[in-house]
Amino acid sequence: MVKISRKMKIPDKYLCSSKNDIKYLKRALGDKKLSGTSAIVKEYERELASFWNSEYAIAVSSGTAAIQCALFAVEVKEGDEVIVPPTAPSMTVFPILFINAKPVFCDTYSSNFGLNLEVLESCMSSRTKAVIEVPMWGYPTNVKELKEFLEAKGIPLILDLSQAHGTRLFSRYLSEYGDISCFSTHDNKILSTGEGGFILTNSKQLYDRMNGFRQYGFMDGKHFGLNYKISSLQAAIGLSRLQLVSKQIEIRTRNAKYILNRITNEKAREFPITENGTPDYYSLLLQLQFKDNTAFIKYLEERGIPSDVTKYNYTVLYDYPLFKQYKRPCKNAERLVKSFTTIPVHPGLRRSELDYIVKVINEYKEK
Ligand SMILES: *Cc1c(COP(=O)(O)O)cnc(C)c1O
């Protein structure tokens, strides 16, 4: 019998490790050369491209660096505009601010994190250089429709898939729909190298620009660049753990279904899933329909079930001082950020912990 307890602590995020990590690390160390131009980094990039069915993959030092590379590739410059959903995290938007470009917040749909095509047009101007879509917690958005809309206008689509490594639409990874897809491989993400990230694209031209940018423009005196390479040790960890990504998503999905099939509380249902899409369950999202959703989230937290919503004080970005000046009221997004909570479903959870989560949710009594 599971007992509800205020001492219980459900682990928030999963820290991956593989018995192969040491084997790959030994190989990297044996090669002596540890820098970002080592053979093992190239091997990692070949494997990334192959796993995600992409022409090109570029390993970089973080997800934030990946977005910076993408903005450089599509030539976003000072004063240019980049359209982003206000439901994105600050890390998606900082690279825009860093180059003195302007983030333009566009509303989402009422039931998912996708940029709303009915509003998008009115967010565009002659200075619009790119659009970034951010499927939060691995829940799919209709990137196919978005890509078709932008294609007709000649605006590149950048996807921030840092939480959506395994998310699919029409059975294909979301990355297959973007011009450039950016990923983080920070410790907490589905593919983890401690710190790190990577970029996928099918365009040779975009690849060349980003490949140069992450290694000081090849130091040829013609191309600009910084240094966003990863070391061979990170690539080794990436190669080792890439083999676990599919299994990890399978377990996350199984855990999510296990919980969903047992929830009897009608006011906590799964967040709507975009048609023809499949989440990777970076987290399970529960759409809440209580009179006071915050009280429910607090109740879960007091019983050891953490929520990203409170952990990151999740709200529309323009509520924060750094982004306030870019405020454009986004009614759907404002409602969306208050409508759900996250539930951990990672492979680190035991059956008894899943049962505990179910019990706590089902026993909630609204005041
Ligand atoms: C984690 C994350 C980032 C930042 O990635 P880093 O590797 O930590 O720089 C950016 N966007 C989203 C959506 C993320 O989840």
The ligand as an SDF file (V2000), in Angstrom:
LIG
                    3D

 15 15  0  0  0  0  0  0  0  0999 V2000
   17.7150   23.6310  -21.8870 C   0  0  0  0  0  0  0  0  0  0  0  0
   17.1120   24.5210  -22.8920 C   0  0  0  0  0  0  0  0  0  0  0  0
   17.8650   25.5210  -23.5500 C   0  0  0  0  0  0  0  0  0  0  0  0
   19.2720   25.8470  -23.1780 C   0  0  0  0  0  0  0  0  0  0  0  0
   20.1790   24.8180  -23.4030 O   0  0  0  0  0  0  0  0  0  0  0  0
   21.6350   24.9130  -22.7150 P   0  0  0  0  0  0  0  0  0  0  0  0
   22.3380   23.7150  -23.2390 O   0  0  0  0  0  0  0  0  0  0  0  0
   21.4320   24.8410  -21.2370 O   0  0  0  0  0  0  0  0  0  0  0  0
   22.2430   26.1920  -23.1610 O   0  0  0  0  0  0  0  0  0  0  0  0
   17.2430   26.2680  -24.5360 C   0  0  0  0  0  0  0  0  0  0  0  0
   15.9520   26.0750  -24.8500 N   0  0  0  0  0  0  0  0  0  0  0  0
   15.1920   25.1510  -24.2320 C   0  0  0  0  0  0  0  0  0  0  0  0
   13.7640   24.9780  -24.6550 C   0  0  0  0  0  0  0  0  0  0  0  0
   15.7390   24.3540  -23.2220 C   0  0  0  0  0  0  0  0  0  0  0  0
   14.9720   23.4560  -22.6150 O   0  0  0  0  0  0  0  0  0  0  0  0
  1  2  1  0
  2  3  1  0
  2 14  2  0
  3  4  1  0
  3 10  2  0
  4  5  1  0
  5  6  1  0
  6  7  2  0
  6  8  1  0
  6  9  1  0
 10 11  1  0
 11 12  2  0
 12 13  1  0
 12 14  1  0
 14 15  1  0
M  END
$$$$
